[in-house]
Amino acid sequence: MDEPEMKLQGNISSSETSPASSHSLLGYTVLALGLALFIRFFIAAPYVVSGASMEPAFFDWHYLIIDKLVYEISAPERGDVIVLTLPQDAGRSLVKRIIGLPGETVRISGSQVTIINTENPKGLNLNEPYIDSANASAGESLEAALGSDEYFVLGDNRRVSADSRLWGKLPRQDIVGRVDVRLFPFNMISVLPGEARYLENQGAKRL
């Protein structure tokens, strides 16, 4: 006589735990969505390259992941590839390379970029192996003194890039983040793609 009653109680117990399982699933879903949104807006963001200004390092449809937090921890460095918000148009994002740092003077003569700073008062000529000779600029003459919170950025394809030569110095606040990963095309997946460093004996020459 007791056996059917035990089975009935078992069924009731099962039905009572079902809503709890549903609530748990909903909770995990909300948590995952919240985490994804937090990462998207505060830590990392995707960026799809459009245009030829960074060739040959980056081409149309290259899919990049931008680290938005790194410059809260350390300062931007010369040679970093970044995504920025155009100072004159907050609705436009561009990918460029940092060339000049705060407090420096950037001088461009022909296709040669020279950095003048405290360590190199006579100038430091940058050797830029990431530039295709066909994309190098020619006949340019420019000098820009950077303030304490300003950067000078250039595209690798100097013939077509709209950069600090055209629209001026880049305020720190307009740097979105550093290009940390390239996810597409699959045969070019890489970490810190395009990054360059200008050591005295590897990519720069003191005057």
C-alpha positions in Angstrom: 0.0 0.0 0.0 2.9 2.4 0.7 4.8 1.8 -2.6 2.5 3.9 -4.9 2.6 6.7 -2.4 6.4 6.8 -2.5 6.4 7.0 -6.3 4.0 9.9 -6.2 6.2 11.8 -3.8 9.1 11.2 -6.1 7.3 12.7 -9.0 6.3 15.7 -7.0 9.9 16.3 -5.9 11.1 16.1 -9.5 8.5 18.7 -10.7 9.4 21.0 -7.9 13.2 21.2 -8.8 12.5 21.9 -12.5 11.8 25.7 -12.0 15.0 26.0 -10.0 16.9 24.5 -12.8 15.3 27.0 -15.2 16.2 29.9 -12.9 19.8 28.6 -12.7 20.1 28.5 -16.5 18.6 31.9 -16.8 21.0 33.2 -14.2 24.0 31.7 -16.0 22.8 33.2 -19.3 22.5 36.7 -17.8 25.9 36.4 -16.2 27.5 35.3 -19.4 25.9 38.1 -21.4 26.9 40.6 -18.8 30.4 39.4 -18.8 30.5 39.5 -22.6 29.2 43.1 -22.6 31.7 44.1 -20.0 34.6 42.7 -22.0 33.2 44.3 -25.2 32.9 47.8 -23.8 35.7 48.0 -21.2 38.4 45.4 -22.0 38.5 44.3 -25.7 36.7 45.1 -28.9 36.7 43.8 -32.5 37.8 45.9 -35.4 37.6 45.2 -39.1 40.1 46.9 -41.3 38.7 48.9 -44.2 41.1 50.7 -46.5 44.7 50.6 -47.7 46.3 53.0 -45.2 48.1 50.2 -43.2 49.3 48.0 -46.1 51.2 45.8 -46.2 50.8 45.0 -42.5 47.0 45.0 -42.7 44.5 44.7 -45.6 40.7 45.0 -46.1 38.7 42.6 -43.9 41.4 41.8 -41.5 39.7 41.1 -38.2 41.4 42.5 -35.2 40.9 42.4 -31.4 41.7 45.6 -29.6 42.9 45.7 -26.0 41.2 48.7 -24.4 42.7 48.2 -21.0 46.4 48.0 -21.6 47.0 51.7 -21.7 45.4 52.1 -18.3 48.3 50.0 -17.0 51.2 51.2 -19.2 51.8 54.1 -21.6 51.6 53.7 -25.4 54.9 52.9 -27.0 56.5 53.9 -30.3 55.7 51.3 -32.8 52.4 50.2 -31.3 49.6 49.6 -33.8 46.5 51.2 -32.3 42.9 52.0 -33.1 41.9 55.6 -32.5 38.9 57.9 -32.7 39.5 60.7 -35.2 39.7 63.9 -33.1 37.6 65.8 -35.6 35.0 63.1 -36.0 34.2 60.9 -33.0 32.2 58.6 -35.3 35.2 57.4 -37.2 37.8 54.9 -36.0 41.2 54.4 -37.7 44.1 52.0 -37.3 47.5 53.7 -37.2 51.0 53.3 -35.9 52.4 55.4 -33.0 55.5 57.3 -34.2 55.9 60.3 -31.9 55.5 60.3 -28.1 54.6 63.1 -25.7 57.2 65.8 -25.4 59.0 64.8 -28.6 59.4 66.6 -31.9 58.7 64.6 -35.1 60.5 65.7 -38.2 59.7 64.3 -41.7 62.0 65.1 -44.6 61.2 63.3 -47.8 60.5 59.8 -46.6 62.7 59.9 -43.5 61.2 60.2 -40.1 63.4 61.7 -37.3 62.6 61.8 -33.6 64.0 64.6 -31.5 63.8 64.1 -27.7 65.8 64.4 -24.5 67.8 61.3 -25.2 68.4 62.3 -28.8 68.7 66.1 -29.0 70.3 65.8 -32.5 67.7 63.4 -33.7 67.0 59.7 -34.1 66.3 58.5 -37.7 63.8 55.7 -37.7 64.3 52.7 -39.9 60.9 51.4 -40.9 61.1 48.0 -42.4 57.3 47.6 -42.4 56.9 50.1 -45.2 56.9 48.9 -48.7 59.1 51.1 -50.8 56.2 51.6 -53.3 54.2 53.1 -50.4 56.8 55.4 -49.0 56.1 59.2 -49.1 58.3 61.5 -51.1 59.0 65.2 -51.0 57.5 65.8 -47.6 58.7 68.4 -45.2 57.0 68.6 -41.8 57.9 69.2 -38.1 55.5 68.7 -35.2 56.2 69.4 -31.5 54.1 67.2 -29.2 52.6 68.3 -26.0 52.6 66.3 -22.7 49.5 64.3 -23.7 49.9 64.1 -27.5 51.0 61.5 -30.0 52.0 61.5 -33.6 50.6 58.6 -35.7 51.2 57.5 -39.2 49.8 54.8 -41.5 52.3 52.4 -43.0 51.1 53.2 -46.5 52.3 56.7 -46.5 51.0 57.6 -50.0 47.4 57.1 -49.1 47.1 57.3 -45.3 45.2 60.2 -43.7 47.1 60.6 -40.4 48.8 63.1 -38.1 50.4 64.7 -41.2 46.9 65.7 -42.3 44.7 66.1 -39.2 47.4 66.8 -36.6 48.4 65.5 -33.2 46.5 62.8 -31.5 45.3 63.4 -27.9 45.8 60.5 -25.5 42.0 60.5 -24.8 41.3 59.5 -28.4 43.3 56.3 -28.3 40.8 53.4 -28.1 43.4 50.7 -27.6 46.2 48.5 -28.9 45.8 45.9 -31.7 46.6 42.7 -29.7 45.3 39.9 -32.0 44.6 39.3 -35.6 42.0 36.5 -36.0 41.3 36.7 -39.8 42.5 35.7 -42.3 43.2 32.4 -40.6 46.6 31.9 -42.2 47.7 35.2 -40.6 46.4 34.7 -37.1 48.9 36.4 -34.8 49.5 38.2 -31.5 50.6 41.9 -31.5 50.5 41.9 -35.4 52.5 44.7 -36.9 54.1 45.8 -33.7 57.6 47.4 -34.2 60.3 48.4 -31.8 63.1 50.9 -32.6 66.2 49.8 -30.7 69.4 51.7 -31.3 71.0 48.9 -33.2 67.8 47.5 -34.7 65.7 50.1 -36.5 67.1 53.5 -35.6 70.2 55.6 -36.1 71.4 58.4 -33.9 72.6 61.6 -35.7 
